[in-house]
Amino acid sequence: MTLVFMLLVTVNGDLDVKATSYWFNLNRCRYFAQELNGQGTRQRYQTPVMAYCVPAYKDPKNTSIHH
């Protein structure tokens, strides 16, 4: 098992399991979370999306993990 960072995405308060992804690098995970969270502020509309990163242990042989 390897410590990675799991990007979780919620839409209207419900976890979108299909949007979950795993990252070796916390900074990359946070980058995508910030992009998803900030999409409404730049476009001046309200978005029901919230994204954040949490640590998780995953087996790289069984899970696709981004760099």
C-alpha positions in Angstrom: 0.0 0.0 0.0 1.2 3.5 -0.9 0.1 6.8 0.6 -1.6 8.9 -2.1 -4.0 11.8 -2.2 -7.6 11.2 -3.2 -9.5 14.0 -5.0 -13.1 13.9 -3.9 -15.8 15.8 -5.8 -19.2 16.6 -4.6 -22.1 17.9 -6.7 -25.0 19.5 -4.9 -23.6 17.9 -1.7 -23.6 14.4 -3.0 -20.2 12.6 -3.6 -19.6 11.9 -7.3 -17.8 8.6 -7.1 -17.0 8.6 -10.8 -15.0 11.8 -10.4 -12.8 10.4 -7.7 -9.1 10.3 -8.7 -5.8 9.5 -7.0 -2.6 11.5 -7.0 1.0 10.8 -5.8 1.6 14.5 -5.4 -0.5 16.6 -3.1 0.2 19.8 -5.0 -1.2 18.3 -8.2 -4.3 17.1 -6.4 -4.9 20.5 -4.8 -4.4 22.2 -8.2 -7.3 20.3 -9.7 -9.4 20.8 -6.6 -8.9 24.5 -6.7 -9.7 24.6 -10.4 -13.0 22.8 -9.8 -13.8 25.0 -6.8 -13.0 28.2 -8.6 -14.9 27.6 -11.8 -18.0 29.6 -10.7 -16.0 32.6 -9.5 -14.3 33.2 -12.8 -17.4 32.7 -14.8 -19.6 34.7 -12.4 -22.2 32.0 -11.8 -22.8 29.7 -8.9 -21.6 26.2 -9.1 -22.8 23.3 -7.0 -19.3 21.6 -7.2 -16.9 21.3 -4.3 -13.6 19.4 -4.5 -10.9 18.5 -1.9 -8.0 16.2 -1.3 -7.7 13.6 1.5 -4.9 11.1 2.2 -5.6 7.5 1.4 -3.7 4.2 1.1 -4.0 2.5 -2.3 -2.2 -0.3 -4.1 -0.7 1.1 -7.3 -1.1 -2.3 -9.0 -4.9 -2.1 -8.6 -5.5 1.6 -8.8 -4.7 4.2 -11.4 -2.7 6.9 -9.7 -1.7 10.1 -11.5 1.6 11.9 -11.1 
